[in-house]
Amino acid sequence: MRIFLIVISFINTLLYVLIYAYYDNVLDMLGATAISADLQNLLRTLVLIIAGFCIGITVMLLLDLKINRSCFSFKNLLLIGIVPFILLILSQGFVSGLIISRLFSGSEKIQELVFYLLSRNVLWSVWSGFALGTSIRPVFRKVRHKHTVTYILRDDDIIGMKE
């Protein structure tokens, strides 16, 4: 099951990366160019988050974790995902423009640095998806049913002949 999910996740990652690479062409084929620019940016961000999620879940499937049950790690999500999530929110045009004009209006170099940092929407989207994907901890183990019994014949359990 693990190998099957790794292959499916890898194929999904490739498909989402291809969708992002040819995003404008896909929108033209679907006839969705009439939608607003904000919705197109949101769709692009969602595609990148899903691609990052597929990469993260592939990494977690490749690891052989020694845990008993499948779970979702909120601690991992907060540790890895809080910074890109905040920067993803701040990277929106209105918010970043407000931050740059209000807080850093004195220095042009700092304004350029903050603009460069906040304008990396692609990076923050993939990183957020990766944090979501690595927060899932799947466990694949063989289930032992109570009604299944296995008998093992050892050397000291030799059955003697009756005389």
PyMOL commands that set and color helices and strands:
alter all, ss='L'
color gray80, all
select helices_A, chain A and resi 2-21+23-30+37-62+74-90+93-103+108-118+121-134
alter helices_A, ss='H'
color red, helices_A
select strands_A, chain A and resi 71-72+136-137
alter strands_A, ss='S'
color yellow, strands_A
deselect
rebuild
show_as cartoon
